[in-house]
Amino acid sequence: MASERPRVEGEALHHLGNQLQVILGFIELIIADTSPDHRYYEELVEIRNAALKAVRLIGRPDES
């Protein structure tokens, strides 16, 4: 059972990383299509920054 844990954790991190890449892809598209003076622009940038931080925390290189 103990030898199973690193594999399961690795798979979970892999899937989390995949989902973060989806979030980053969409948020980059939205930011590119949003004027910097839009009322939600800063929030969009914060979402991107949080996703990038999460990618760094799980140790997966950012592909954006």
Contacts in CASP RR format, 6 or more apart in sequence:
PFRMAT RR
TARGET T0000
AUTHOR 0000-0000-0000
METHOD contacts of the structure
MODEL  1
MASERPRVEGEALHHLGNQLQVILGFIELIIADTSPDHRYYEELVEIRNA
ALKAVRLIGRPDES
13 58 0 8 1.000
13 59 0 8 1.000
13 60 0 8 1.000
16 54 0 8 1.000
16 58 0 8 1.000
17 55 0 8 1.000
17 58 0 8 1.000
17 60 0 8 1.000
20 51 0 8 1.000
20 54 0 8 1.000
20 55 0 8 1.000
20 58 0 8 1.000
20 60 0 8 1.000
21 55 0 8 1.000
21 63 0 8 1.000
21 64 0 8 1.000
23 47 0 8 1.000
23 51 0 8 1.000
24 48 0 8 1.000
24 51 0 8 1.000
24 52 0 8 1.000
24 55 0 8 1.000
24 62 0 8 1.000
24 63 0 8 1.000
24 64 0 8 1.000
25 64 0 8 1.000
27 44 0 8 1.000
27 47 0 8 1.000
27 48 0 8 1.000
27 51 0 8 1.000
28 48 0 8 1.000
28 64 0 8 1.000
30 44 0 8 1.000
31 41 0 8 1.000
31 44 0 8 1.000
31 45 0 8 1.000
31 48 0 8 1.000
34 40 0 8 1.000
34 41 0 8 1.000
34 44 0 8 1.000
35 41 0 8 1.000
52 62 0 8 1.000
52 64 0 8 1.000
55 61 0 8 1.000
55 62 0 8 1.000
56 62 0 8 1.000
END
